[in-house]
Amino acid sequence: MDRRVLFASLILLAGGATGVGVALFAFVGVDDATIDAEVVWESGPVAGDGDDGSGAVVATMDGDPLVLQPAVADGDRTIRATVAGGTVAWETPLGGGVGAGDGTDPPTVSGLVTGPLGDGDAVAFTTDSGALVVLDAADGTDRFTVDLGGASGLRPAMGDIDGDGDTEVAAATTDGRIVAVDAAGETVFRTELDGSIERRPLAVDFDGSDADTEASVTRGLAVATATDGGRTISLLDGSGRAQWTTTPSVTPFTWSAADSRDGPVIAIGGTNGNVETVDVADGGTRYEIGLQDLPVAVGDADPGRVHVAGSGSVWAVDLLDGEVVWKQQYGGDTRVNTPYIGDVNGDGSPGPVAVNRDGGMLALNQQGEPIARGDVGGVVYSGPLFADVTGDGSDDVLVVTQTGRIVAFSD
């Protein structure tokens, strides 16, 4: 075991045994003085939004935020864009062709991903029947559909994975095929890995390298595979070749790419409650640290730390050495969904926002102190979204419930 892994584990165990965490991190409490966020907009439910509300993303159209969701209308699978305030800006049905399923039931689609692609923003998703579908995020028009060659339903990835300055879209099939395409839908690479793929591929997209290590790896496509012999993670380059392959100590539950003072890492939230970070440069484990004995969800990172959620808690973990900077507890033992970062109070210092399964929303500053809280009054399986709904220059928090209902909070 790496000495840093052992050291961090021993301190955490000691802190847990004594009930004191001062030596390693600060516990931060939620008190009655925490500001209750105002609900500024709420939509009705949306049938078929990923079956649990977790498929939504935020894009923009002419400067206005749009909430994009998978939906079912009149028995047909669609992608719906809703303007803040409730107006449906566009709704695109999945018509004939490879993305349309078997012709009898609406195709099951993955969660959505959005970002700049070519001349404008795009929204991408896969279907269980094996298609990668890319639409224009502004108006829902079809950009292209790619046959993946196998069943999917895994959220795709977007990023500059080959370092050419342009964004690519990459998708995986459950049987181990990887397809990356450019903004026109032309193939960048196709490759096949041993094992099945159960987690979404991860675009690792960081610029530059350390002056002393000019050859260090800062980008690629991370893919987690499972075989009878265990689980592996591979980082593919822009041609689909593995730059490295490693066997993580934890079974990945969630993962995220993040930069740190010693270069980018892949942070893995394990099913055993541990967080493991893997160096993008060579696939070596930087550290592994135990947070609890239940699965943990790794979310967004700000400079130097990554935010992690578990049962009733949110942590900020230092990316360099695995030290827990602070821990926030709320909601009892209720599972907390993946935390993401937004500038909720408009002070230029974005902090994490977390939502638990009971619909409790908690916005924190960078020190883990609560700055706003709210409740959507429903079950939630996804992390928060952010958009400036009120036009005041700060990030309002959007929460999508299990039924696809959107609730927008402002402090």
matplotlib code that plots the C-alpha trace (Angstrom):
import matplotlib.pyplot as plt

x = [0.0, 1.2, 2.4, 0.1, -2.9, -2.0, -1.3, -4.7, -6.6, -5.1, -5.9, -9.5, -9.9, -8.4, -10.7, -13.7, -12.8, -12.5, -15.4, -12.9, -12.0, -10.0, -6.6, -7.7, -10.8, -13.5, -17.1, -19.5, -23.0, -26.3, -28.1, -31.4, -29.7, -29.0, -30.9, -34.0, -33.7, -36.7, -38.5, -38.5, -39.9, -41.4, -42.5, -44.9, -43.8, -42.2, -43.1, -40.2, -37.3, -34.8, -37.5, -35.9, -35.3, -31.5, -31.1, -31.5, -28.8, -28.8, -27.9, -28.6, -30.6, -29.9, -28.6, -31.5, -31.1, -32.8, -33.4, -33.1, -34.8, -35.6, -39.4, -42.3, -45.1, -48.0, -46.1, -43.0, -39.6, -38.6, -36.0, -37.7, -36.2, -37.9, -37.2, -37.0, -40.5, -42.1, -42.4, -41.4, -38.9, -38.7, -39.4, -37.7, -39.1, -36.8, -38.1, -37.1, -33.6, -31.1, -32.0, -35.7, -35.8, -37.7, -40.7, -43.0, -41.8, -40.1, -36.3, -34.6, -32.1, -29.1, -28.6, -27.9, -24.6, -24.2, -21.4, -19.8, -19.5, -18.5, -20.4, -22.7, -23.8, -25.0, -26.8, -25.8, -27.1, -27.2, -30.0, -30.2, -30.6, -27.1, -27.2, -25.3, -27.6, -26.5, -28.9, -28.5, -29.0, -30.6, -33.4, -33.4, -32.6, -30.8, -27.0, -26.2, -26.8, -24.1, -24.5, -22.4, -22.5, -23.8, -26.3, -25.6, -27.8, -24.6, -24.2, -21.6, -18.7, -17.7, -14.3, -11.1, -9.7, -7.1, -5.7, -6.6, -8.5, -11.9, -14.5, -15.2, -18.1, -17.3, -19.8, -19.5, -21.5, -22.1, -20.0, -16.8, -16.9, -15.8, -16.7, -15.4, -16.6, -16.0, -18.4, -19.6, -20.2, -17.1, -15.3, -12.2, -11.6, -13.4, -11.9, -12.9, -11.8, -11.9, -14.8, -18.1, -18.6, -21.1, -20.1, -20.1, -16.8, -15.0, -13.5, -10.2, -9.5, -6.7, -4.4, -0.6, 1.9, 4.4, 7.6, 9.7, 7.6, 6.8, 5.6, 3.0, -0.4, -3.2, -6.0, -7.8, -10.9, -11.1, -13.1, -13.8, -14.2, -15.3, -14.1, -14.2, -10.7, -11.7, -12.0, -9.7, -9.4, -7.8, -7.0, -7.4, -5.6, -7.0, -6.5, -8.2, -4.9, -4.5, -2.0, -2.1, -4.3, -4.6, -6.5, -8.1, -8.3, -12.0, -14.9, -16.0, -19.4, -18.8, -15.8, -14.7, -11.6, -9.9, -6.8, -4.4, -1.1, 0.6, -1.3, -4.7, -6.2, -9.2, -11.1, -13.0, -15.8, -15.9, -18.8, -17.0, -17.0, -13.4, -12.1, -9.1, -7.3, -5.4, -2.7, -3.7, 0.0, 0.7, -2.3, -0.6, -2.6, -1.9, -3.9, -6.9, -8.9, -11.9, -14.9, -17.7, -18.7, -21.4, -20.9, -19.8, -20.4, -17.5, -18.6, -17.1, -13.6, -12.5, -8.8, -7.1, -10.0, -12.9, -16.3, -17.8, -21.2, -22.4, -25.0, -25.9, -22.6, -20.6, -16.8, -14.1, -11.0, -7.6, -6.6, -2.9, -2.7, -6.3, -6.7, -10.3, -10.6, -14.1, -17.2, -20.8, -23.6, -27.2, -30.4, -29.6, -28.8, -30.4, -28.2, -26.8, -26.6, -23.5, -22.4, -21.7, -20.2, -22.0, -21.6, -24.9, -24.3, -22.5, -19.4, -17.1, -16.2, -18.2, -19.0, -20.6, -24.3, -25.8, -29.2, -30.3, -32.7, -35.5, -35.2, -33.3, -31.0, -27.9, -25.6, -22.2, -19.3, -15.7, -15.2, -18.2, -20.4, -24.1, -25.3, -28.7, -31.1, -34.4, -36.7, -38.4, -41.0, -40.2, -37.7, -34.5, -31.9, -29.6, -27.3, -28.2, -28.1, -27.2, -28.6, -29.1, -32.9, -33.4, -30.9, -29.0, -25.6, -25.5, -26.2, -29.7, -30.0, -32.2, -33.3, -35.0, -37.2, -37.9, -41.0, -39.1, -40.4, -38.0, -37.7, -35.5, -34.1, -32.5, -31.0]
y = [0.0, 3.5, 5.2, 8.2, 5.8, 4.1, 7.5, 9.0, 5.9, 5.7, 9.3, 8.9, 5.8, 7.6, 10.6, 8.3, 6.3, 9.4, 11.4, 14.3, 15.4, 18.5, 17.1, 16.3, 18.4, 20.6, 19.5, 22.3, 22.4, 23.6, 26.0, 27.8, 31.0, 29.5, 31.5, 29.7, 30.0, 31.4, 29.3, 31.6, 29.2, 25.7, 23.5, 20.7, 17.0, 15.7, 12.1, 9.9, 12.2, 9.3, 7.6, 9.3, 13.0, 12.5, 13.1, 16.9, 19.5, 23.2, 24.9, 28.4, 29.9, 33.5, 34.1, 32.5, 29.3, 26.2, 23.0, 20.0, 16.8, 13.4, 13.1, 11.0, 12.7, 10.8, 7.6, 8.9, 9.6, 13.3, 15.7, 18.8, 22.2, 24.4, 28.1, 29.3, 30.3, 27.2, 27.8, 24.8, 26.3, 23.1, 19.4, 17.0, 13.5, 10.6, 9.7, 6.8, 5.4, 3.9, 6.1, 5.2, 1.9, -1.1, 0.7, -0.4, 1.3, 4.6, 4.1, 4.3, 7.1, 8.0, 11.1, 14.2, 16.0, 19.5, 21.8, 23.7, 21.6, 23.1, 26.4, 26.2, 24.3, 20.7, 18.1, 14.5, 11.2, 7.5, 5.0, 1.5, 0.3, 1.5, 5.1, 8.2, 11.1, 14.8, 17.7, 21.4, 22.7, 26.0, 24.7, 20.8, 20.2, 17.0, 17.3, 13.6, 10.1, 7.5, 3.7, 2.5, -1.2, -2.3, -1.6, 1.6, 3.9, 5.2, 9.0, 10.1, 12.5, 15.8, 17.3, 18.0, 14.5, 14.6, 18.1, 19.6, 22.5, 21.2, 19.3, 15.6, 13.4, 9.9, 7.2, 3.6, 0.4, -1.9, -4.6, -2.6, -0.6, 3.1, 5.5, 9.1, 11.6, 15.2, 18.1, 16.8, 13.3, 11.9, 9.1, 10.2, 6.6, 3.3, 0.8, -2.1, -3.0, -6.3, -6.4, -4.7, -1.0, 0.0, 3.6, 6.6, 7.4, 10.4, 13.2, 14.3, 17.7, 19.8, 22.2, 22.4, 20.4, 21.0, 22.6, 19.8, 17.1, 18.2, 14.8, 14.5, 13.4, 16.0, 14.7, 11.7, 9.5, 7.5, 4.2, 1.8, -1.9, -4.9, -8.5, -11.8, -10.9, -7.6, -3.9, -1.7, 1.9, 2.9, 6.3, 6.4, 9.0, 10.7, 7.7, 5.3, 3.7, 3.1, 5.5, 3.4, 0.8, 0.4, -1.7, 0.6, -0.5, 0.6, -0.5, 2.7, 4.1, 7.6, 9.4, 12.9, 14.5, 17.3, 19.4, 19.8, 21.4, 18.2, 17.8, 16.3, 13.3, 11.0, 11.0, 7.8, 7.4, 3.7, 1.4, 0.8, 4.4, 5.2, 7.8, 6.9, 9.4, 8.2, 10.3, 11.2, 11.2, 7.5, 5.8, 5.5, 5.8, 9.0, 8.0, 6.2, 7.5, 6.0, 8.3, 5.9, 2.3, 3.1, 4.2, 7.8, 10.1, 12.3, 15.6, 18.9, 20.1, 23.7, 24.5, 22.0, 19.9, 17.7, 17.5, 14.1, 13.1, 10.0, 9.0, 12.2, 14.0, 16.1, 16.3, 18.5, 16.4, 17.8, 16.5, 16.5, 14.4, 13.1, 15.2, 15.9, 19.7, 19.8, 17.7, 18.9, 16.7, 17.2, 15.2, 12.4, 9.2, 10.3, 9.7, 12.9, 13.1, 14.2, 17.7, 20.4, 23.9, 27.2, 30.9, 31.1, 34.4, 36.1, 36.9, 35.3, 32.4, 29.4, 26.7, 23.3, 22.7, 19.3, 17.8, 14.7, 12.0, 13.6, 16.8, 18.9, 21.4, 22.9, 25.5, 25.9, 28.3, 27.2, 26.7, 24.3, 26.8, 26.8, 29.9, 28.8, 25.8, 24.7, 21.8, 20.7, 18.5, 15.4, 12.6, 13.6, 11.3, 13.9, 16.7, 20.4, 22.4, 26.1, 29.0, 32.7, 32.5, 35.9, 37.9, 39.1, 37.7, 34.9, 31.2, 30.1, 26.5, 24.2, 20.9, 18.2, 15.7, 12.1, 13.1, 15.6, 18.6, 21.6, 23.8, 26.9, 28.4, 31.9, 33.2]
z = [0.0, -0.8, 2.4, 1.7, 1.4, 4.7, 6.5, 5.4, 6.3, 9.8, 10.5, 9.3, 11.4, 14.5, 13.9, 13.6, 16.7, 18.9, 17.2, 16.6, 13.1, 13.9, 13.0, 9.5, 8.6, 9.9, 10.4, 9.3, 10.7, 9.2, 11.5, 11.5, 10.2, 6.8, 4.2, 2.7, -1.1, -3.0, -5.6, -8.6, -11.2, -11.3, -14.2, -14.4, -14.6, -17.9, -18.8, -19.7, -18.5, -18.2, -16.0, -12.9, -14.0, -14.2, -17.9, -18.0, -18.9, -19.4, -22.7, -24.1, -27.0, -27.9, -24.4, -22.6, -20.6, -21.8, -19.8, -22.1, -21.1, -22.6, -22.8, -24.1, -26.0, -27.5, -27.2, -29.0, -27.5, -27.8, -26.6, -25.1, -24.4, -21.8, -21.4, -17.8, -17.0, -18.6, -22.3, -24.5, -27.0, -29.1, -29.0, -31.4, -31.8, -32.5, -36.0, -38.2, -38.5, -36.2, -33.2, -33.2, -31.4, -32.6, -34.0, -31.2, -28.0, -27.6, -27.5, -24.1, -24.2, -22.0, -20.0, -22.1, -22.5, -24.0, -25.1, -28.0, -31.1, -34.4, -35.1, -32.0, -29.0, -29.4, -27.3, -27.5, -26.2, -27.0, -27.3, -26.0, -29.6, -30.4, -31.8, -31.0, -31.7, -31.9, -32.1, -32.3, -28.8, -29.9, -32.0, -31.8, -35.4, -36.2, -36.7, -37.2, -36.0, -35.8, -35.6, -32.7, -33.7, -30.3, -27.6, -25.6, -23.4, -21.7, -21.5, -24.1, -23.5, -25.2, -25.2, -27.1, -26.6, -29.4, -28.8, -32.2, -30.6, -31.6, -29.6, -30.3, -29.2, -27.9, -27.1, -25.8, -26.2, -23.3, -25.0, -25.2, -28.5, -28.5, -31.2, -31.4, -34.0, -35.0, -35.3, -38.7, -37.4, -39.2, -37.5, -35.5, -34.3, -33.6, -31.2, -29.2, -25.6, -23.8, -21.3, -20.8, -20.1, -17.4, -16.8, -19.1, -20.9, -19.4, -21.5, -20.0, -21.5, -20.0, -21.7, -21.3, -19.4, -16.7, -17.9, -16.4, -18.0, -21.5, -22.5, -19.7, -20.7, -20.2, -22.3, -23.7, -23.2, -20.0, -20.2, -17.4, -18.4, -16.4, -17.1, -15.2, -13.9, -12.5, -13.6, -15.5, -16.6, -19.9, -21.2, -25.0, -27.1, -30.2, -32.4, -30.0, -28.7, -25.0, -23.5, -20.3, -18.6, -14.9, -12.3, -9.7, -6.1, -6.0, -8.1, -9.9, -8.8, -10.3, -11.6, -12.6, -14.2, -12.3, -12.4, -9.4, -8.5, -9.7, -12.9, -13.9, -12.2, -12.5, -9.2, -8.7, -6.2, -5.2, -4.3, -1.0, 0.0, -0.9, -3.2, -5.4, -7.7, -10.7, -12.4, -16.0, -16.8, -16.3, -14.6, -11.3, -8.1, -6.3, -3.2, -1.9, 1.1, 2.9, 3.6, 4.6, 3.9, 1.3, -2.3, -2.8, -5.8, -7.1, -8.4, -9.6, -8.6, -7.9, -7.8, -5.6, -4.3, -5.4, -3.9, -2.9, -1.7, 0.2, 2.7, 4.6, 3.9, 1.5, 1.6, 0.1, -0.6, -1.4, -4.9, -4.0, -0.9, -0.2, 3.0, 3.8, 4.0, 5.4, 5.8, 5.8, 7.2, 6.4, 5.8, 8.3, 6.5, 3.2, 0.2, -1.3, -5.1, -7.1, -6.0, -8.6, -8.4, -9.1, -8.2, -6.2, -4.4, -7.3, -5.4, -8.0, -5.7, -6.8, -4.3, -4.2, -4.3, -3.3, -3.5, -1.6, -2.6, -0.5, -2.5, 0.1, -1.6, 0.1, -1.3, 0.3, 0.0, -0.6, 3.2, 3.3, 5.1, 4.1, 2.3, 1.1, 1.3, -0.1, -0.7, -3.9, -2.2, -4.2, -4.9, -6.7, -8.3, -9.9, -9.0, -9.5, -12.7, -12.9, -15.0, -14.5, -14.4, -12.6, -14.7, -11.7, -12.8, -10.3, -10.8, -9.8, -8.8, -10.9, -9.5, -11.6, -9.7, -10.4, -12.4, -14.6, -12.7, -12.7, -9.6, -9.8, -6.6, -6.1, -3.0]

ax = plt.figure().add_subplot(projection="3d")
ax.plot(x, y, z, "-o")
ax.set_aspect("equal")
plt.show()
